[in-house]
Amino acid sequence: MRKKASAISGVRKTRRSSITVAKTIARIASEKKAKDIRAYNLEGLTLLADSFILCTVMSEPQQKAVFNAVYEGLKEKGMVPLSTEGSFQDNWMVMDYGSVVFHIFKQKARDYYDLDGMWGDAPKIELKLKEDKKEEKRDKD
């Protein structure tokens, strides 16, 4: 006899490592041209989440594009956020996937809240994004 998969909104729930989910979110955000994408491994440092991903967007349309792409990309993998905060008119949006929390900032809010400074001592998750490779090339030139 087969067990039924539990579902939320018709989407099958699957367990993935927070590092894998963080890398997936970062890749999707990068594809939508989000900037300064950083991911922190918070396991053992806080009860809030195991991973934080932060990115910066330049405009409301880009913010919508990043949010929608991440939502749809993870939904295809059977994951929907437990909650979201903020609106497209706000300077900061949050998508909470339980063990992974994704922050979408406009630059002003990212500077003001300085989560990079707050969690800067946490181990960084190596993302290997195209954006990172461009920066490395510029540094070598």
KEBA-538603 format. One record per residue (C-alpha): residue in one letter; x, y, z; residue number from 1. Coordinates in nm, 4 decimals. Layout:
{residuo = A X = X Y = Y Z = Z num = NUM};
...
This chain:
{residuo = M X = 0.0000 Y = 0.0000 Z = 0.0000 num = 1};
{residuo = R X = 0.1438 Y = 0.3418 Z = -0.1024 num = 2};
{residuo = K X = 0.1496 Y = 0.6337 Z = 0.1350 num = 3};
{residuo = K X = 0.0057 Y = 0.9602 Z = 0.0136 num = 4};
{residuo = A X = 0.2389 Y = 1.2588 Z = -0.0025 num = 5};
{residuo = S X = 0.1264 Y = 1.5408 Z = 0.2207 num = 6};
{residuo = A X = 0.0332 Y = 1.8545 Z = 0.0309 num = 7};
{residuo = I X = -0.0039 Y = 2.2252 Z = 0.0864 num = 8};
{residuo = S X = -0.2070 Y = 2.4018 Z = -0.1813 num = 9};
{residuo = G X = -0.1691 Y = 2.1001 Z = -0.4062 num = 10};
{residuo = V X = 0.2112 Y = 2.1138 Z = -0.3932 num = 11};
{residuo = R X = 0.3960 Y = 1.8090 Z = -0.2698 num = 12};
{residuo = K X = 0.6240 Y = 1.8827 Z = 0.0257 num = 13};
{residuo = T X = 0.9788 Y = 1.7510 Z = 0.0084 num = 14};
{residuo = R X = 1.2705 Y = 1.7868 Z = 0.2473 num = 15};
{residuo = R X = 1.5765 Y = 1.9528 Z = 0.0997 num = 16};
{residuo = S X = 1.8863 Y = 2.0781 Z = 0.2757 num = 17};
{residuo = S X = 1.8821 Y = 2.4478 Z = 0.3586 num = 18};
{residuo = I X = 2.2119 Y = 2.4908 Z = 0.1706 num = 19};
{residuo = T X = 2.0616 Y = 2.3413 Z = -0.1465 num = 20};
{residuo = V X = 1.7528 Y = 2.5617 Z = -0.1188 num = 21};
{residuo = A X = 1.9679 Y = 2.8696 Z = -0.0521 num = 22};
{residuo = K X = 2.1785 Y = 2.8012 Z = -0.3613 num = 23};
{residuo = T X = 1.8657 Y = 2.7505 Z = -0.5711 num = 24};
{residuo = I X = 1.7166 Y = 3.0801 Z = -0.4531 num = 25};
{residuo = A X = 2.0447 Y = 3.2627 Z = -0.5174 num = 26};
{residuo = R X = 2.0713 Y = 3.1187 Z = -0.8702 num = 27};
{residuo = I X = 1.7134 Y = 3.2206 Z = -0.9546 num = 28};
{residuo = A X = 1.7654 Y = 3.5721 Z = -0.8134 num = 29};
{residuo = S X = 2.0878 Y = 3.6036 Z = -1.0130 num = 30};
{residuo = E X = 1.9055 Y = 3.5076 Z = -1.3318 num = 31};
{residuo = K X = 1.6741 Y = 3.8048 Z = -1.2679 num = 32};
{residuo = K X = 1.9793 Y = 4.0327 Z = -1.2309 num = 33};
{residuo = A X = 1.9600 Y = 4.0773 Z = -0.8527 num = 34};
{residuo = K X = 2.2833 Y = 4.2252 Z = -0.7199 num = 35};
{residuo = D X = 2.5101 Y = 4.1656 Z = -0.4214 num = 36};
{residuo = I X = 2.3643 Y = 3.8219 Z = -0.3495 num = 37};
{residuo = R X = 2.4944 Y = 3.6803 Z = -0.0222 num = 38};
{residuo = A X = 2.3997 Y = 3.3644 Z = 0.1653 num = 39};
{residuo = Y X = 2.4830 Y = 3.2857 Z = 0.5261 num = 40};
{residuo = N X = 2.4805 Y = 2.9502 Z = 0.7021 num = 41};
{residuo = L X = 2.3129 Y = 3.0195 Z = 1.0369 num = 42};
{residuo = E X = 2.2883 Y = 2.6601 Z = 1.1594 num = 43};
{residuo = G X = 2.3535 Y = 2.6571 Z = 1.5329 num = 44};
{residuo = L X = 2.3643 Y = 3.0394 Z = 1.5519 num = 45};
{residuo = T X = 1.9928 Y = 3.1176 Z = 1.5713 num = 46};
{residuo = L X = 1.6570 Y = 2.9464 Z = 1.5890 num = 47};
{residuo = L X = 1.5186 Y = 3.1766 Z = 1.3172 num = 48};
{residuo = A X = 1.6515 Y = 2.9769 Z = 1.0215 num = 49};
{residuo = D X = 1.9415 Y = 2.7649 Z = 0.9016 num = 50};
{residuo = S X = 2.0175 Y = 2.9954 Z = 0.6058 num = 51};
{residuo = F X = 1.9608 Y = 3.3577 Z = 0.5075 num = 52};
{residuo = I X = 1.9892 Y = 3.4799 Z = 0.1501 num = 53};
{residuo = L X = 2.0067 Y = 3.8527 Z = 0.0830 num = 54};
{residuo = C X = 1.9943 Y = 4.0327 Z = -0.2502 num = 55};
{residuo = T X = 1.9531 Y = 4.3857 Z = -0.3784 num = 56};
{residuo = V X = 1.7168 Y = 4.4961 Z = -0.6555 num = 57};
{residuo = M X = 1.7166 Y = 4.8320 Z = -0.8289 num = 58};
{residuo = S X = 1.3456 Y = 4.8826 Z = -0.8998 num = 59};
{residuo = E X = 0.9932 Y = 4.7676 Z = -0.8225 num = 60};
{residuo = P X = 0.9623 Y = 4.5728 Z = -1.1519 num = 61};
{residuo = Q X = 1.2865 Y = 4.3906 Z = -1.0745 num = 62};
{residuo = Q X = 1.1634 Y = 4.3205 Z = -0.7214 num = 63};
{residuo = K X = 0.8466 Y = 4.1641 Z = -0.8669 num = 64};
{residuo = A X = 1.0514 Y = 3.9611 Z = -1.1153 num = 65};
{residuo = V X = 1.2826 Y = 3.8206 Z = -0.8453 num = 66};
{residuo = F X = 0.9969 Y = 3.7452 Z = -0.6042 num = 67};
{residuo = N X = 0.7816 Y = 3.5754 Z = -0.8689 num = 68};
{residuo = A X = 1.0709 Y = 3.3779 Z = -1.0183 num = 69};
{residuo = V X = 1.1769 Y = 3.2432 Z = -0.6780 num = 70};
{residuo = Y X = 0.8174 Y = 3.1631 Z = -0.5838 num = 71};
{residuo = E X = 0.7506 Y = 2.9769 Z = -0.9105 num = 72};
{residuo = G X = 1.0939 Y = 2.8112 Z = -0.9232 num = 73};
{residuo = L X = 1.0597 Y = 2.6605 Z = -0.5773 num = 74};
{residuo = K X = 0.6933 Y = 2.5772 Z = -0.6285 num = 75};
{residuo = E X = 0.8010 Y = 2.3606 Z = -0.9236 num = 76};
{residuo = K X = 1.0260 Y = 2.1757 Z = -0.6759 num = 77};
{residuo = G X = 0.7378 Y = 2.1254 Z = -0.4338 num = 78};
{residuo = M X = 0.8118 Y = 2.4149 Z = -0.1983 num = 79};
{residuo = V X = 0.5945 Y = 2.7131 Z = -0.1133 num = 80};
{residuo = P X = 0.6827 Y = 2.9797 Z = 0.1429 num = 81};
{residuo = L X = 0.5373 Y = 2.9454 Z = 0.4903 num = 82};
{residuo = S X = 0.4875 Y = 3.3209 Z = 0.4818 num = 83};
{residuo = T X = 0.5874 Y = 3.6347 Z = 0.2965 num = 84};
{residuo = E X = 0.6204 Y = 3.9872 Z = 0.4306 num = 85};
{residuo = G X = 0.6248 Y = 4.3214 Z = 0.2543 num = 86};
{residuo = S X = 0.4741 Y = 4.4373 Z = -0.0706 num = 87};
{residuo = F X = 0.6172 Y = 4.5400 Z = -0.4039 num = 88};
{residuo = Q X = 0.5950 Y = 4.9041 Z = -0.2973 num = 89};
{residuo = D X = 0.8109 Y = 4.8359 Z = 0.0091 num = 90};
{residuo = N X = 1.1892 Y = 4.8539 Z = 0.0194 num = 91};
{residuo = W X = 1.2223 Y = 4.5056 Z = 0.1714 num = 92};
{residuo = M X = 1.0412 Y = 4.1773 Z = 0.1131 num = 93};
{residuo = V X = 1.0903 Y = 3.8467 Z = 0.2934 num = 94};
{residuo = M X = 1.0057 Y = 3.4945 Z = 0.1796 num = 95};
{residuo = D X = 1.0137 Y = 3.2448 Z = 0.4670 num = 96};
{residuo = Y X = 1.0676 Y = 2.8847 Z = 0.3619 num = 97};
{residuo = G X = 1.1131 Y = 2.7592 Z = 0.7179 num = 98};
{residuo = S X = 1.4805 Y = 2.6715 Z = 0.7408 num = 99};
{residuo = V X = 1.5640 Y = 2.9253 Z = 0.4677 num = 100};
{residuo = V X = 1.4687 Y = 3.2940 Z = 0.4698 num = 101};
{residuo = F X = 1.5126 Y = 3.5036 Z = 0.1546 num = 102};
{residuo = H X = 1.5416 Y = 3.8834 Z = 0.1815 num = 103};
{residuo = I X = 1.4839 Y = 4.1042 Z = -0.1242 num = 104};
{residuo = F X = 1.6068 Y = 4.4575 Z = -0.0565 num = 105};
{residuo = K X = 1.6174 Y = 4.7854 Z = -0.2374 num = 106};
{residuo = Q X = 1.9583 Y = 4.9421 Z = -0.1683 num = 107};
{residuo = K X = 1.8365 Y = 5.2022 Z = 0.0826 num = 108};
{residuo = A X = 1.6748 Y = 4.9374 Z = 0.3053 num = 109};
{residuo = R X = 1.9714 Y = 4.7004 Z = 0.2767 num = 110};
{residuo = D X = 2.2041 Y = 4.9753 Z = 0.3955 num = 111};
{residuo = Y X = 1.9675 Y = 5.0767 Z = 0.6761 num = 112};
{residuo = Y X = 1.8963 Y = 4.7306 Z = 0.8202 num = 113};
{residuo = D X = 2.2523 Y = 4.6020 Z = 0.7606 num = 114};
{residuo = L X = 2.1776 Y = 4.2317 Z = 0.7949 num = 115};
{residuo = D X = 2.5151 Y = 4.1701 Z = 0.6282 num = 116};
{residuo = G X = 2.6773 Y = 4.3397 Z = 0.9265 num = 117};
{residuo = M X = 2.4588 Y = 4.1543 Z = 1.1764 num = 118};
{residuo = W X = 2.5314 Y = 3.8104 Z = 1.0295 num = 119};
{residuo = G X = 2.8717 Y = 3.8898 Z = 0.8764 num = 120};
{residuo = D X = 3.0521 Y = 3.6556 Z = 1.1172 num = 121};
{residuo = A X = 2.8354 Y = 3.3613 Z = 1.0119 num = 122};
{residuo = P X = 2.9885 Y = 3.1223 Z = 0.7589 num = 123};
{residuo = K X = 2.9106 Y = 3.2289 Z = 0.4046 num = 124};
{residuo = I X = 2.7564 Y = 2.9798 Z = 0.1655 num = 125};
{residuo = E X = 2.9624 Y = 2.9622 Z = -0.1527 num = 126};
{residuo = L X = 2.7206 Y = 3.0326 Z = -0.4359 num = 127};
{residuo = K X = 2.9361 Y = 3.0252 Z = -0.7540 num = 128};
{residuo = L X = 2.7103 Y = 3.2653 Z = -0.9430 num = 129};
{residuo = K X = 2.7862 Y = 3.4289 Z = -1.2775 num = 130};
{residuo = E X = 2.7888 Y = 3.7628 Z = -1.0929 num = 131};
{residuo = D X = 3.0728 Y = 3.6364 Z = -0.8697 num = 132};
{residuo = K X = 3.2769 Y = 3.5232 Z = -1.1689 num = 133};
{residuo = K X = 3.2445 Y = 3.8684 Z = -1.3302 num = 134};
{residuo = E X = 3.3693 Y = 4.0334 Z = -1.0092 num = 135};
{residuo = E X = 3.6655 Y = 3.7939 Z = -0.9902 num = 136};
{residuo = K X = 3.7580 Y = 3.8752 Z = -1.3490 num = 137};
{residuo = R X = 3.7397 Y = 4.2517 Z = -1.2790 num = 138};
{residuo = D X = 3.9597 Y = 4.2086 Z = -0.9701 num = 139};
{residuo = K X = 4.2248 Y = 4.0291 Z = -1.1780 num = 140};
{residuo = D X = 4.2285 Y = 4.3013 Z = -1.4489 num = 141};
